[in-house]
């Protein structure tokens, strides 16, 4: 890369990295490597955010994410994570309808009544 292109790419860097050609070349090269890698990591990060949002929306209806997705798969409802997360955030009634469909499709989603736990009360003498 020529000097002019390196300095254009190094705009906004701090210290000598913006005006000393040797350091600027190294910093620009490293910055381009990070940008390549992080374009791929951004997709991974967004997927995990969508899954967390879907899980939060389905936990309101006492179904966890894995069982919810399994029920949708059984019913052959193919919807991507982004749309499901938007539904769970902005459309609670639509989200509840999907949870009900998923619950009916997969027996693991049924509400199971657990017996109450025995609580021992300490007796002070």
N, C-alpha and C positions, 0 to 999 in steps of 0.2 A: 504494500500500500504506500502511496505517496504521502508526503508530509501534510499536505492540505487536507486530504481525506481523513487522516489519523486525527488531526486537530479538530475537525468537524465532529468526528465521533466522540472525541474526548471532552466536548463542551459539557460543563456542569460538573466535571470531576474536581476534586479538591487538591490543593497544593500543587506540586510540580507535575502531577499527572495530567494537568491540562495544558501545560506550556513547555515541558521538556520532552523532546521527541522520543528519547530512549524509554523513559518511564511511561509516556503516553502510549507508545506502541504496545508495551506489555499489558498495560491496564485495559486498552481497547480490545486486545486479543482475549483477555480473560473475561471481559464484559460480554463479548460476543459468545463465548462458550457458555456463560451463565444464562444468557438470554435464550440460547438454543435449548438448554436443559430445562429451563423453567417454563417454556412454552408447553412442554409435555407434562411437567408437574402440575401446571395449572388445571389441566383436565382431571387429573387424579384428585386434586384438592376439591374441585367443585363437585365431583361425584360423591366424595365423603360428606360434604355439606348437605347435598340433596338427601342422602340416606339418613343423616341425623334429623333432618326436618320431617321426613316421612315417618321415621320412628317416633318422633315427638307427637305427630298428629295421630298415629295409630294407637299410641299408649293411652291417649285420652279415652279411647273406646276399649281399653283392656286387651289389646292385641299387640304383640311385638312385631318388629319389622320382618323378621324371617318368616313367621307364620303368615303374615299378611301377604308377602310376595308369593309364598307357596300357594296360598289360596287363589290369588290372581292367576298364577300359572295354571292351576287346575281348571279354572274357568276359561282359560285361553284368552284372558284380557292382556293384551300386549301394549303397555304404556311405558314411556321412558321415565327415568328418575326425575328429570327436570319438571315435567308436567305434573307428576304425582306430588312433588314437593310444593309446587305452586298451588295445587288443589288443597293440600293439607294446610297451607298457610292462609289462603284467601277465600276458599270455598269450603267451610266446615260441613255443610249439608251434603255436598257432593262427595267429600271425603268419607263421611259417615256411610253413605250409600255403598261406596266401594268396600269399606270395611265390612259391612253387612254381607255383601256378596262373597267376599273372601271368607268370612266366618262360616257361611253356609256350605262353602265348597270344601273346606278342610276341617276335619274333626278336631284337630289340635287347637283351633281357634275358639272352641266352645268355652263359655264361662264355666269353670269348674269350681264348685263350692268346696273350699278346704275347711276341715274341722278347725275350730278355734284352738289356739295354742294354750297350753296350761301355763299359767303364770304363777310362780311361787312368790308369796308375799312374805317378806322376812318378819318374823315375830320377835319383838324385843321384850325381854323379861325384866 
